[in-house]
């Protein structure tokens, strides 16, 4: 049986491995931005730093991350957290990394006092949608044909759950 992923808050030292992971896992299955090209932007920026990322390690190597933030800057919305990114290395798929990260994000949001957690997922990303549904997320809205990816219009699916 494979070892369970180790889950922890990101550090400054994770910036390069997270940037590589983000580029290596880029796909129109989940990305609406163009493929990153050199010179690459830093993974951390003014809006998101280490404190906003939970990472997963297998055998001491970063194999996944989830980005957790606020959906808006409004005080009236401060009780909600949003998953703003999730990536798992190809070689770590099927090892429970995505599920462990999702559960850790829900726990972190709860510890911050959040009452709800939301996310957006592309309609054609069936594996991600199945994972989210299995963890209690429900479809709360659909923006039909919101993105044009690889010549096809793709829905933007809004999902959420109570904490």
C-alpha positions in Angstrom: 0.0 0.0 0.0 1.3 3.5 -0.9 2.2 5.9 1.8 -0.3 8.6 2.6 0.6 12.1 1.5 2.0 14.4 4.1 0.0 17.6 4.2 1.4 21.0 5.4 1.3 24.7 4.9 3.5 25.9 2.1 6.8 27.7 2.9 8.9 30.2 0.9 11.2 27.3 -0.1 8.2 25.7 -1.9 8.0 28.4 -4.5 10.1 26.8 -7.2 8.7 23.2 -6.8 5.1 24.7 -6.8 5.9 26.7 -9.9 7.2 23.7 -11.7 4.2 21.6 -10.6 1.8 24.2 -11.8 3.5 24.4 -15.3 3.9 20.6 -15.5 0.2 19.9 -14.8 -1.1 22.7 -17.1 -4.0 21.5 -19.2 -7.2 22.9 -20.8 -9.0 20.3 -18.7 -8.7 22.8 -15.8 -6.9 25.9 -17.0 -8.5 28.8 -18.7 -5.3 30.9 -19.0 -2.8 30.2 -21.9 0.1 27.8 -21.2 2.8 29.5 -19.2 5.8 30.5 -21.3 9.3 31.6 -20.2 10.2 33.8 -18.5 7.9 32.4 -15.9 6.0 34.5 -13.4 6.8 33.8 -9.8 4.4 31.3 -8.2 3.9 33.5 -5.2 2.7 37.1 -5.8 1.2 40.1 -4.0 -2.1 38.4 -3.6 -1.1 34.8 -2.8 1.8 33.7 -0.7 2.9 30.6 1.2 0.1 31.1 3.9 -2.5 30.7 1.1 -1.3 27.3 0.0 -1.4 23.8 1.4 1.0 21.3 -0.1 1.1 17.6 -0.3 4.4 15.6 -0.2 5.1 12.0 -1.0 8.6 10.7 -0.1 9.7 14.3 0.7 8.7 15.7 -2.7 6.0 18.2 -3.4 3.3 16.5 -5.5 0.3 18.7 -5.0 -1.1 21.9 -3.7 -4.4 23.7 -3.1 -4.8 27.5 -3.0 -7.3 28.8 -0.5 -8.5 32.4 -0.4 -11.4 34.8 -0.1 -13.9 35.0 -3.0 -14.2 38.8 -2.6 -12.8 41.6 -0.4 -16.3 42.4 1.0 -16.8 42.1 4.8 -20.2 40.7 4.1 -18.5 37.7 2.3 -15.7 37.1 4.8 -17.4 33.9 6.1 -16.7 32.2 2.8 -13.4 30.7 1.5 -12.8 29.7 -2.1 -10.5 27.1 -3.5 -8.6 29.0 -6.2 -6.3 26.4 -7.5 -5.6 22.7 -7.1 -2.9 20.6 -8.8 -1.6 17.1 -8.4 1.5 15.7 -10.2 0.7 13.1 -12.8 2.7 10.4 -11.0 0.8 11.0 -7.7 -2.7 10.7 -9.2 -4.7 8.0 -7.6 -2.7 8.1 -4.3 -5.3 10.2 -2.4 -3.4 13.5 -2.8 -6.3 15.6 -4.2 -8.7 14.2 -1.6 -6.2 14.9 1.3 -5.7 18.4 0.0 -9.4 19.1 -0.3 -10.0 17.8 3.2 -7.2 19.9 4.6 -8.5 23.0 2.8 -11.9 22.5 4.4 -10.4 22.1 7.8 -8.2 25.2 7.3 -11.2 27.2 6.2 -13.2 26.0 9.2 -10.3 26.9 11.5 -10.4 30.4 10.1 -14.0 30.8 11.0 -15.5 30.1 7.5 -19.0 28.7 7.3 -18.9 27.9 3.6 -16.3 26.9 1.0 -16.8 27.3 -2.8 -14.9 26.6 -6.0 -15.2 26.8 -9.8 -14.5 23.8 -12.0 -14.8 23.4 -15.8 -17.7 21.4 -16.9 -15.6 18.9 -18.9 -13.3 18.1 -15.9 -15.2 15.0 -14.9 -12.6 13.6 -12.5 -12.4 16.8 -10.5 -16.2 17.2 -10.4 -16.5 13.6 -9.1 -13.9 14.2 -6.4 -15.6 17.4 -5.2 -19.1 15.8 -5.2 -17.7 12.8 -3.1 -16.5 15.4 -0.6 -19.9 17.0 -0.2 -19.7 19.8 -2.8 -22.8 20.4 -4.8 -23.4 22.3 -8.0 -24.8 25.7 -7.1 -24.7 27.2 -10.6 -23.5 26.8 -14.2 -22.3 29.5 -16.6 -22.9 27.8 -19.9 -20.2 28.1 -22.6 -18.2 30.5 -20.4 -14.8 29.6 -21.9 -13.6 28.7 -25.4 -10.9 26.1 -25.0 -9.4 24.0 -27.8 -12.1 25.2 -30.1 -15.0 24.1 -27.8 -17.2 26.1 -25.5 -16.9 24.9 -21.9 -19.2 25.5 -18.9 -18.0 27.1 -15.7 -19.5 25.1 -12.9 -19.9 26.7 -9.4 -19.8 24.3 -6.5 -19.9 24.8 -2.8 -20.7 23.3 0.6 -21.3 24.2 4.2 -18.5 23.7 6.7 
